[in-house]
């Protein structure tokens, strides 16, 4: 639901009633992950998706009904092969969808939507399985440990839920967790869906070249906050990179030392010039970022590795470098190369192989379910 925060917060400010259907559990080859949402306003406007099209019509009708009844409910959709026109998932998976009406009074969820719309880090934990009286109860967790709402008036349950929500928020993950009703251990009688909302992850592109302009567009498409950095002011201009969030004229290694990065940041080094690459990559490979890639030919790669080793980069640090950057797509143009790099970033983020799905036996979707810690 939080991925629709901006438009839903707008609906709230306009005083529009609406219902939200949120994917709360998936099984098999489900098309969309937990947290995916479809919202329907009282005037019939729909935004978002829970299945990529398979069951949208049925979910839309459930949202309309929820607006009339004012009740929260959970509905399961699975594969139907008895009738080609029956409502079901053609992929063969299953999804559980929670439909929640918003007609005032849901202050916790509204606060979460407002915070997410402002790009503030928050996690929203909602009861999606358990006693009827707890279904839909919500708790809003913040990074500083403060929270709003609660899951039923049991302090231990709220404390446990808060801890689990903050753990997912720290990594920007959305997933389900299992708890007991008293919060003392897991698994138990409750399932929570925890949705995390964080500011967009950063992509920093070093090298103000035509390939960088194409990669900026790909990065924005993937939801990154994109910065272009180069030491050459004649090339590093807003006119050349109008779609970048930031355009910075500075020596790459100096900029990297002074800017904020985290475990979601991706660094793309497109300069393929040793005077820029070596000090920059020496710095980059020692940061706890998600991805470090560098452009260049096989010969450039070998020479770069030798220079990095001479600069004191260890074998372990060097193993983090993705070079030559990107997947083997046979790319030639800047746009094709940007797709190649973006594809490698996505694969690295989700544990994909980069191999064709045709003839492959690996799962198409890799849903992550938050593991339940063992009780002490």
Residue, then its C-alpha position, 0 to 999 in steps of 0.5 A: x500500500x505504501x507504494x501508492x502513498x502519494x496518490x492515496x495521501x492526495x485522496x485523503x487530503x481531498x476528503x475522498x473515501x476509498x478502499x485498498x486491496x493489498x497483497x498480504x501473502x503469495x504462493x507459487x508463481x504469484x505475479x506481484x509481491x506482498x505489499x502490492x496494492x490496488x486502490x478504488x475511490x468512492x467515485x470508481x477511480x482505480x490505481x495500482x495493481x495486485x496481480x498484473x491483470x488476472x484478478x483485478x476485476x474481482x478485487x475491484x468489486x471487493x473494494x467497492x463492496x468494502x466501501x459499502x460495508x465498512x468491513x476489512x476482509x481477506x480473500x484468497x485467489x488461486x489458479x482456476x482451470x475448470x473454466x477459462x473465464x473463471x476468476x483466477x491466476x493464470x500463472x498457477x500461484x496463489x495470492x491472499x489480498x486484504x481489502x481495507x476501507x478508508x472512510x475516516x478513522x484510520x489515523x495510523x494508516x493515514x499517518x503512514x501514507x503521509x510520511x511515505x508521501x514525504x519520503x520519510x522512513x516508516x514501517x507499517x505493520x498490520x495484522x493480516x491473519x489472526x482473530x477477527x477482532x485483530x484483523x487490520x489492526x495497525x502499528x506505525x514504526x519509525x527509525x528512532x523507535x517511536x510508534x503510533x497505534x497498536x495491535x490489540x492493547x498487549x504491551x509485549x505484542x506491540x514491543x515485539x511487533x515494533x522490533x520486527x518492523x524496525x528490523x525490516x525498515x532498516x533494510x527497506x524490506x516488505x514481508x510477513x512475520x509470525x507472532x503469538x498473540x501475547x508477543x512472547x514467541x513465534x510462530x503463533x496465532x498472528x501474521x503481520x504484513x510489514x511494509x517499509x517505506x524509505x527514501x529512494x535508493x541512490x545511483x551515482x554515475x561517474x563520468x559525464x558521457x553519452x552512456x551516462x545520459x542513457x543510464x540516468x534514464x534507466x536509473x530513474x525508471x527503476x526508482x533511483x535518485x540519480x546523481x551524475x558526477x565528473x570533474x570536467x565542468x564543460x561536460x557535466x552540465x544540467x543541459x546534458x543530463x536534464x533527467x538527473x536528480x543532481x549534477x555534480x562537478x567534482x573529482x569523483x573520489x573526493x565527492x564519494x568520500x563526502x556524500x552519503x551512501x548506504x546498503x542500497x546505493x549503486x555506484x556506476x563508474x563509466x569514466x574508464x580513465x585511470x586517473x579517475x578510476x583508481x582513486x574512485x574505485x579504491x574508495x568505492x570497494x571499501x564502502x558497504x554499498x549494494x553494487x560497484x560496476x566499472x565500464x571498460x574493455x577486457x584490456x582496461x579491466x585487466x590493467x585496472x585490476x593491476x593498478x587497484x592491487x598496487x593501490x592496496x585493494x585486497x582480493x576480497x575487495x576486488x571481488x566485489x567489482x563488476x567489470x566489465x559492467x553489465x550483462x552480456x546482451x550484445x549491447x552496442x548503443x548507449x541505450x542498450x548498454x544502459x539496459x545491460x547495466x540496469x539488468x545486472x543491478x536488478x539481478x544483483x539486488x534480487x539474486x537473479x542469475x541473468x540467464x534466459x528464463x527459457x529452458x531454465x528451471x529456476x523460480x521466476x519470482x524469488x519472494x522473500x519471507x522474513x524468517x522467524x527468530x528462534x526464541x531464547 
